[in-house]
Amino acid sequence: MSIPPQQAPDPKRFEVSKGTLLFDRLMTQVIRCGGIAVILAVFGIFLFIVKEIVPLFSGAEVRPGEVREQTGERPQVLGVDEWGERPFLYSGRDRITFISATDGQREEVEIPGLKDKVITATAYDPVNRRVALGLDDGSVGSFIVAYQTEFADDGSRTVKPEITLEPWFQVSVGEGAVKALAYGDGGAARVLVVAREKGLAVLRLAQKRALVGKPKLALAGTDDLTSQVNSEILGVAASQNGQAVLVADASGEVRYFQSDAGKVSLIEVFRPFGEEPPVRMDFLFGGVSVAMTRQGGEQKIFSLFRPEGSEIRVFGETKSFDPLGSGTPVFAPNLRNKSFLTGAGGRLTLRHLTSGATRWEGEAPFEPVLATFDGKSEHFFIAAEDGRIQGYRLDDPHPEAGWRAFFGKVWYEGGSGPVYQWQSTGGTDDFEPKLSLIPLIVGSLKGTFYALMFSVPIALLAAIFSASFLPHDMKRVVKPAMEIMASLPSVVLGFLAGIWLAPMVEDKVPSILLLCLSLPVSALLVGVLWCRLPMKSRRLFEGGREWLLLLPVLGVVAMVAWSLGPLLEKALFVYRDPGGREIADFRLWWPQATGLPFDQRNSMVVGFMMGFAVIPVIFTIAEDSLSNVPKTLTAAAAALGASRWQVVRSIIIPVASPGIFSALMIGFGRAVGETMIVVMATGNTPVTSWNIFSGMRTLSANIAVELPEAAPGSTHYRTLFLGALVLFMLTFTLNSMAEILRQRLREKNKIV
Amino acid sequence: MDSKPTSFATTGRSRKGEPFVWLTAAGLTMGVVLTLGLLGLVVTKGIQTFWPDRIQVFEIDTGAGTEKVAGYVVQERERRDPQGVDHEEIQIFRGNRELFGEKFAFFDRASIRSQEIPEDILLVERMEGGHVIARAGKILRADGTEVPANDPGFATSLDELIEKTDTKREELRRIEKIEIGRNAREVKELRSLERFEGSTPETQARLATLNEEFLKLDAERNLVRQALAGDVLLLDAVDGREIRIEAGELLHIFRPNQAGVIGRTGEMLRRVWHFLASDPREANTEGGVYPAIFGTVVMTLVMSLFVTPFGVVAAIYLREYAKQGPLVRAVRISVNNLAGVPSIVFGVFGLAFFIYFLGGVVDSWFFPRSEEPVFKSGGVLWASLTLALLTVPVVIVATEEALAAVPRGVREAALACGASKWQAIQRVVLPASLPGILTGVILAMARGAGEVAPLMLVGVVKSAPDLPIDGEAPFIHAERQFMHLGFHIYDLGFQSPDSEAAKPMVFATTLLLITIVVVMNLAAIIIRNRLRKKYATSSF
């Protein structure tokens, strides 16, 4: 035998073609970049949603403009056009000064017909830009500063002021000069509140439509309120819609008169600051709330609300703010939302009524005496005693947002106390959105709770049986069947819940109660009886086929329980109607017995159908962890003489308990985010009650229902995103915890 | 402890805790019964809507005399009146909307005097107004002749009539949808061109010819309409009133009480086909769901086009290329968990990112002239992308599992033979894990097909005039809104004005959707089981 001489291998044999290497490197890069990009993209979802909601939590941005020169006179009225371009100052004479906010140019315009008149009081309504005037002879009138906006071809605009004088009215009540006045313009019906040296009157003005020409404003009546006020009148205020009139006197009392259907009546007398009178009373946007400010800067908000059991709306204190500090307080309501600018002694703050939050704070270059907003809520202006003015650019797109608005109890206008409420859209412009997420979160948790109540027992029991007792060949059919159930589209479940199940179980609640009780009890009973049987017959069904035997038994039990329901109803759930007649009907009995409503589409139906969606999720995961319990453990227990249930109870369940727990968490996550079932099977009313027979609105259903209608970038839109983020965080955290638990369990079982 | 020794006979079959075993068995029983019951319910209800029932004529005591009603029983129920007395009621579908207003009515069982199944009742389907249940009256032809029901040639002339209207209607549809539609589109394009670039003699000339063409088409259309309008079918309802149906309205006539089992099966198949292949009518409550099927399929396919490569690349990266460590483990857990994030959250993201952000960018780059948003509104493309994001974790997880299941030996053998890393993956690992990847993709498609909540935000509509893929250039219209089976169910069941009339359609649609989803899932499960068998020996 000769060994062939060792040949040195051809060195080329170990060479790889350049192309292969290049391609390999290329693919490595492609896959690395692609993989990282996909993963980043998936996590980008989270960042993008966060990006959308960040503006909700930022305060107002305010940029001061330049200080414009003085007029020398003490201004009484400061107003501005809707673009914030040409503010004007009026100091109670026959001329009015317009100042350009861009270049500071001044323009004096004469007001016709004011030449020889002595003006003793002024009032300003920023919405209509109406200056109301009171004269020394007791007559009152007004003029409107209108702006004509002209757009040039290149898109630039010019704003031209125009002054329209309105008719004069002589006040027939009282005597002396006009001391204070207020104008409430409710369109067709208006009020002019006039306080004279002696006497107080409300002039009701009516807009009469003429056949030809402009509608005419005429005096519809004068109400003499002199006798209703005891001490000297210090201030008057009228709401935007002309329905509420407030009169403050020297004794610290404020009287609320309501002007309605041609008469003015006293509704309420209250003392905002005890003995001390308020120095300012200013209505906020919407005319439902009024801000009272006292010397020294203490500020309280009073809102109209209906006390429980009363039909009449009265003013009640809803909020109080930190004192503004010393100095003359200034105040300007925002004309777009419920925020307002206030301040004293050179300090300015922008506050929001609903959330009670301070949106911005800043120092003015002088001590302002007047302030006003433009109609778009993009600028505000302040004026000093010597006629200097300064403009500010305001950027506050989400004034009503904030932690308190979303998660705290808020006292909304018109409510009788602080509440959690979700009502995002309303019919009118001055509607106050109620954006508390709490009712939605409660709704989500409520649906989840009832779903888990129904699904957890069934899923866990089934998982235990399947993992511990079911023969292998049956398991091969049962598990995929459950997986298919997991894939049933939720829209199908929701549709069945709403159209088929809800009407069917509406009048069968007692039957369902009986079913819930009788099924487990009868299964236990069968077990007890089965043990008494001789071994010979037991052998037929042993070893995991018990569930087949239970099929007919439970079927019969269910049918009996179902048909016994009406009997139970007759025995227990009898409703007594006002006439004394007795009707056995659970639907009527429940509200009578508990005071809670009964809806056809209720949480029970949702819980049942959502349970369907959750059962397979919990079953699959719990079954996995139960069957992965090491055989050595169970075999050891059985060898020590444990019965098969003892093995399950003392070995399998404790060892697999983290897995079972993680199954529950994942089931919870699935139920919390479920959308279609809830949309279709509940009435979608946001409520904060845990009543099983009422509906709810969940975070997810709320998004599905409202997001298509929400304007992009609006507070409503971003709040819905916040809801989505809450859902995302909730499910993601739960699932991560569950996953970590499961991995630990897997490692533990490996070691064992 | 019990000091008495237990006999060996009871070991392993001890009675201790046996009732609890039975309790757990009850859990499984209930789970299985609920699952099968739900599926069974949908299947029976779905099939019921297609099966032609016999039409019965009931004589009903109204208190002031008797009234005859023809129809078939839809359901029976017990109702409790405010006095607490129970009534057994039957719900009858009686059609003939112009006579009764409501197509369905409840009658107290106690008020029914007699019921019979007469042979000569017709069930007539028409374009508008729902079904008519009546006896044949006569045919009034446009030329003034009439054929009474007792004429021996009545049946043939009725068939002729229906055939004629069918062809005419098809012609009308062609003129209206295709030719006039094309004309209108070109006019719109020209107008938009004129607005931006000023009108030129050419555009004006083209507009004039288009207008002429339109007038010609309009005249043609009117001609066909006139031909459709002439003939009339008169029917006698069982209560003696007469129903008049223009021939142009006639769709189909069936005699349910004469047909035998074969005839009724044939009718059922016809209804199934009609349901699958025709457009919806009457606010979706009649007709078929063809556009919804088409939309669902297109959306799902486009989605899988996105989700497959991305999911597979990400999985290969995670399993084969990334350095295994705590970071990759964290990423893996997170990806896994994304599958559990509520679908509506993805919808929210899709709306904000794809439609408002990306759509806005695309519109400002490519369609600055368009008056209405093109891509800045919901459409097939955005919906598919949203669902792709939603389902990408499914594919990643499945692919990773499949890659991990490829035995180490196979991989090492490939490397030992001198393959580069990519060559080993491409030639050995990927083919071996293909069934697993396929399972993941099918599962993702099944999930995508059944998902509704995110689609409501990103482009699904109750009724879309055009399909996302058609014969118009550029053939694939990614920006178009589309119909979807799942949304169809939601819309019909909960938004439709006459929910009772919509019920059969909803059940039929539900059956269809469930069939699609279950078949896809079964396929995935079967493929997965095969895969397990293939590697069962080598992986454990």
HADDOCK unambig.tbl for C-alpha pairs under 7 A between the chains (distance, minus, plus):
assign (segid A and resid 24 and name CA) (segid B and resid 420 and name CA) 6.62 0.50 0.50
assign (segid A and resid 24 and name CA) (segid B and resid 421 and name CA) 6.78 0.50 0.50
assign (segid A and resid 24 and name CA) (segid B and resid 422 and name CA) 5.34 0.50 0.50
assign (segid A and resid 27 and name CA) (segid B and resid 422 and name CA) 6.72 0.50 0.50
assign (segid A and resid 31 and name CA) (segid B and resid 313 and name CA) 5.87 0.50 0.50
assign (segid A and resid 31 and name CA) (segid B and resid 317 and name CA) 5.84 0.50 0.50
assign (segid A and resid 32 and name CA) (segid B and resid 317 and name CA) 5.80 0.50 0.50
assign (segid A and resid 34 and name CA) (segid B and resid 313 and name CA) 6.27 0.50 0.50
assign (segid A and resid 34 and name CA) (segid B and resid 314 and name CA) 6.59 0.50 0.50
assign (segid A and resid 35 and name CA) (segid B and resid 313 and name CA) 5.50 0.50 0.50
assign (segid A and resid 35 and name CA) (segid B and resid 314 and name CA) 3.80 0.50 0.50
assign (segid A and resid 35 and name CA) (segid B and resid 317 and name CA) 5.31 0.50 0.50
assign (segid A and resid 36 and name CA) (segid B and resid 314 and name CA) 7.00 0.50 0.50
assign (segid A and resid 38 and name CA) (segid B and resid 310 and name CA) 6.44 0.50 0.50
assign (segid A and resid 38 and name CA) (segid B and resid 314 and name CA) 6.20 0.50 0.50
assign (segid A and resid 39 and name CA) (segid B and resid 314 and name CA) 6.93 0.50 0.50
assign (segid A and resid 42 and name CA) (segid B and resid 389 and name CA) 6.84 0.50 0.50
assign (segid A and resid 45 and name CA) (segid B and resid 349 and name CA) 6.40 0.50 0.50
assign (segid A and resid 49 and name CA) (segid B and resid 349 and name CA) 6.63 0.50 0.50
assign (segid A and resid 458 and name CA) (segid B and resid 27 and name CA) 4.60 0.50 0.50
assign (segid A and resid 458 and name CA) (segid B and resid 31 and name CA) 6.47 0.50 0.50
assign (segid A and resid 459 and name CA) (segid B and resid 27 and name CA) 6.79 0.50 0.50
assign (segid A and resid 461 and name CA) (segid B and resid 24 and name CA) 4.30 0.50 0.50
assign (segid A and resid 461 and name CA) (segid B and resid 27 and name CA) 4.82 0.50 0.50
assign (segid A and resid 461 and name CA) (segid B and resid 28 and name CA) 6.69 0.50 0.50
assign (segid A and resid 462 and name CA) (segid B and resid 24 and name CA) 5.73 0.50 0.50
assign (segid A and resid 462 and name CA) (segid B and resid 25 and name CA) 6.50 0.50 0.50
assign (segid A and resid 462 and name CA) (segid B and resid 27 and name CA) 4.51 0.50 0.50
assign (segid A and resid 462 and name CA) (segid B and resid 28 and name CA) 3.91 0.50 0.50
assign (segid A and resid 462 and name CA) (segid B and resid 31 and name CA) 6.95 0.50 0.50
assign (segid A and resid 464 and name CA) (segid B and resid 24 and name CA) 6.51 0.50 0.50
assign (segid A and resid 465 and name CA) (segid B and resid 24 and name CA) 5.31 0.50 0.50
assign (segid A and resid 465 and name CA) (segid B and resid 25 and name CA) 5.75 0.50 0.50
assign (segid A and resid 465 and name CA) (segid B and resid 28 and name CA) 6.87 0.50 0.50
assign (segid A and resid 484 and name CA) (segid B and resid 518 and name CA) 6.40 0.50 0.50
assign (segid A and resid 484 and name CA) (segid B and resid 521 and name CA) 6.45 0.50 0.50
assign (segid A and resid 485 and name CA) (segid B and resid 35 and name CA) 6.37 0.50 0.50
assign (segid A and resid 487 and name CA) (segid B and resid 447 and name CA) 6.86 0.50 0.50
assign (segid A and resid 488 and name CA) (segid B and resid 514 and name CA) 6.77 0.50 0.50
assign (segid A and resid 489 and name CA) (segid B and resid 450 and name CA) 4.69 0.50 0.50
assign (segid A and resid 489 and name CA) (segid B and resid 451 and name CA) 6.36 0.50 0.50
assign (segid A and resid 491 and name CA) (segid B and resid 452 and name CA) 6.74 0.50 0.50
assign (segid A and resid 491 and name CA) (segid B and resid 486 and name CA) 6.22 0.50 0.50
assign (segid A and resid 491 and name CA) (segid B and resid 490 and name CA) 6.63 0.50 0.50
assign (segid A and resid 492 and name CA) (segid B and resid 510 and name CA) 6.31 0.50 0.50
assign (segid A and resid 495 and name CA) (segid B and resid 490 and name CA) 6.83 0.50 0.50
assign (segid A and resid 495 and name CA) (segid B and resid 493 and name CA) 6.71 0.50 0.50
assign (segid A and resid 520 and name CA) (segid B and resid 23 and name CA) 6.33 0.50 0.50
assign (segid A and resid 523 and name CA) (segid B and resid 22 and name CA) 5.87 0.50 0.50
assign (segid A and resid 523 and name CA) (segid B and resid 23 and name CA) 5.37 0.50 0.50
assign (segid A and resid 523 and name CA) (segid B and resid 26 and name CA) 6.09 0.50 0.50
assign (segid A and resid 524 and name CA) (segid B and resid 19 and name CA) 4.83 0.50 0.50
assign (segid A and resid 524 and name CA) (segid B and resid 20 and name CA) 6.45 0.50 0.50
assign (segid A and resid 524 and name CA) (segid B and resid 22 and name CA) 6.09 0.50 0.50
assign (segid A and resid 524 and name CA) (segid B and resid 23 and name CA) 5.58 0.50 0.50
assign (segid A and resid 527 and name CA) (segid B and resid 18 and name CA) 6.10 0.50 0.50
assign (segid A and resid 527 and name CA) (segid B and resid 19 and name CA) 4.01 0.50 0.50
assign (segid A and resid 527 and name CA) (segid B and resid 22 and name CA) 5.30 0.50 0.50
assign (segid A and resid 528 and name CA) (segid B and resid 19 and name CA) 5.38 0.50 0.50
assign (segid A and resid 531 and name CA) (segid B and resid 15 and name CA) 6.10 0.50 0.50
assign (segid A and resid 546 and name CA) (segid B and resid 22 and name CA) 6.88 0.50 0.50
assign (segid A and resid 546 and name CA) (segid B and resid 25 and name CA) 6.32 0.50 0.50
assign (segid A and resid 547 and name CA) (segid B and resid 25 and name CA) 4.77 0.50 0.50
assign (segid A and resid 547 and name CA) (segid B and resid 26 and name CA) 6.22 0.50 0.50
assign (segid A and resid 547 and name CA) (segid B and resid 28 and name CA) 6.79 0.50 0.50
assign (segid A and resid 547 and name CA) (segid B and resid 29 and name CA) 5.57 0.50 0.50
assign (segid A and resid 550 and name CA) (segid B and resid 26 and name CA) 6.61 0.50 0.50
assign (segid A and resid 550 and name CA) (segid B and resid 29 and name CA) 7.00 0.50 0.50
assign (segid A and resid 551 and name CA) (segid B and resid 29 and name CA) 6.29 0.50 0.50
assign (segid A and resid 583 and name CA) (segid B and resid 84 and name CA) 5.66 0.50 0.50
assign (segid A and resid 584 and name CA) (segid B and resid 84 and name CA) 6.90 0.50 0.50
assign (segid A and resid 641 and name CA) (segid B and resid 11 and name CA) 6.16 0.50 0.50
assign (segid A and resid 643 and name CA) (segid B and resid 11 and name CA) 6.86 0.50 0.50
assign (segid A and resid 643 and name CA) (segid B and resid 12 and name CA) 5.39 0.50 0.50
assign (segid A and resid 643 and name CA) (segid B and resid 13 and name CA) 6.53 0.50 0.50
assign (segid A and resid 643 and name CA) (segid B and resid 14 and name CA) 5.27 0.50 0.50
assign (segid A and resid 643 and name CA) (segid B and resid 16 and name CA) 6.21 0.50 0.50
assign (segid A and resid 644 and name CA) (segid B and resid 12 and name CA) 6.41 0.50 0.50
assign (segid A and resid 645 and name CA) (segid B and resid 17 and name CA) 5.38 0.50 0.50
assign (segid A and resid 645 and name CA) (segid B and resid 18 and name CA) 6.42 0.50 0.50
assign (segid A and resid 645 and name CA) (segid B and resid 21 and name CA) 6.32 0.50 0.50
assign (segid A and resid 646 and name CA) (segid B and resid 17 and name CA) 6.89 0.50 0.50
assign (segid A and resid 669 and name CA) (segid B and resid 340 and name CA) 6.90 0.50 0.50
assign (segid A and resid 670 and name CA) (segid B and resid 340 and name CA) 6.54 0.50 0.50
assign (segid A and resid 673 and name CA) (segid B and resid 342 and name CA) 4.58 0.50 0.50
assign (segid A and resid 674 and name CA) (segid B and resid 342 and name CA) 6.61 0.50 0.50
assign (segid A and resid 675 and name CA) (segid B and resid 453 and name CA) 6.31 0.50 0.50
assign (segid A and resid 676 and name CA) (segid B and resid 453 and name CA) 6.14 0.50 0.50
assign (segid A and resid 700 and name CA) (segid B and resid 344 and name CA) 6.37 0.50 0.50
assign (segid A and resid 704 and name CA) (segid B and resid 453 and name CA) 6.55 0.50 0.50
assign (segid A and resid 708 and name CA) (segid B and resid 457 and name CA) 5.97 0.50 0.50
assign (segid A and resid 724 and name CA) (segid B and resid 345 and name CA) 5.45 0.50 0.50
assign (segid A and resid 728 and name CA) (segid B and resid 341 and name CA) 5.98 0.50 0.50
assign (segid A and resid 728 and name CA) (segid B and resid 345 and name CA) 6.76 0.50 0.50
assign (segid A and resid 731 and name CA) (segid B and resid 340 and name CA) 6.88 0.50 0.50
assign (segid A and resid 731 and name CA) (segid B and resid 341 and name CA) 5.78 0.50 0.50
assign (segid A and resid 732 and name CA) (segid B and resid 337 and name CA) 6.20 0.50 0.50
assign (segid A and resid 732 and name CA) (segid B and resid 338 and name CA) 6.97 0.50 0.50
assign (segid A and resid 732 and name CA) (segid B and resid 341 and name CA) 6.28 0.50 0.50
assign (segid A and resid 735 and name CA) (segid B and resid 337 and name CA) 5.65 0.50 0.50
assign (segid A and resid 736 and name CA) (segid B and resid 333 and name CA) 6.77 0.50 0.50
assign (segid A and resid 736 and name CA) (segid B and resid 334 and name CA) 6.85 0.50 0.50
assign (segid A and resid 736 and name CA) (segid B and resid 337 and name CA) 6.35 0.50 0.50
assign (segid A and resid 739 and name CA) (segid B and resid 333 and name CA) 6.82 0.50 0.50
